[in-house]
């Protein structure tokens, strides 16, 4: 567990920067004009999940992606 804590401590700034960038995307919206932002956020999260070694997909819908 100490290896994990060390890793998190050493990369804390990077993790926070990435979180801030993700939170800047106006992706919590029912406004159709924000559909592109919501899709961009979904793609960004999916990319990070893949980078973590997990399988993921983003599904297009008539509204926002899931």
C-alpha positions in Angstrom: 0.0 0.0 0.0 2.9 2.4 0.6 3.9 2.1 -3.1 0.4 3.3 -4.1 0.5 6.2 -1.6 3.9 7.2 -2.8 2.7 7.1 -6.4 -0.4 9.2 -5.6 1.7 11.7 -3.5 4.2 12.1 -6.3 1.5 12.7 -9.0 -1.0 14.6 -6.9 -0.4 17.8 -8.9 -0.9 16.1 -12.2 -4.1 14.4 -11.0 -5.5 17.7 -9.7 -4.6 19.5 -13.0 -6.3 16.8 -15.0 -9.4 17.0 -12.8 -9.6 20.8 -13.1 -9.3 20.6 -16.9 -12.1 18.0 -16.9 -14.3 20.1 -14.6 -13.9 23.1 -17.0 -15.8 21.3 -19.7 -19.5 22.5 -19.5 -20.8 19.0 -19.5 -23.6 18.9 -17.0 -26.4 20.3 -19.1 -29.8 19.6 -20.7 -29.1 22.4 -23.2 -28.8 20.9 -26.7 -26.2 23.5 -27.5 -23.9 21.8 -25.0 -24.1 18.4 -26.7 -20.6 18.8 -28.2 -19.2 19.7 -24.8 -20.9 16.7 -23.2 -19.5 14.4 -25.9 -16.0 15.8 -25.5 -16.2 15.2 -21.8 -17.4 11.6 -22.3 -14.6 10.9 -24.8 -12.0 12.4 -22.4 -13.2 10.2 -19.5 -13.3 7.1 -21.7 -9.8 7.8 -22.8 -8.6 8.0 -19.2 -10.4 4.8 -18.4 -8.7 3.0 -21.3 -5.3 4.4 -20.3 -6.0 2.8 -16.9 -6.3 -0.6 -18.7 -10.1 -1.0 -18.7 -12.4 -1.5 -21.6 -15.0 1.3 -22.2 -17.2 2.6 -24.9 -19.2 5.9 -25.4 -22.7 5.4 -26.8 -24.3 8.1 -28.9 -28.0 8.7 -28.1 -30.6 11.1 -29.4 -29.6 13.3 -26.4 -26.3 13.3 -24.7 -23.8 10.3 -25.0 -23.6 7.7 -22.3 
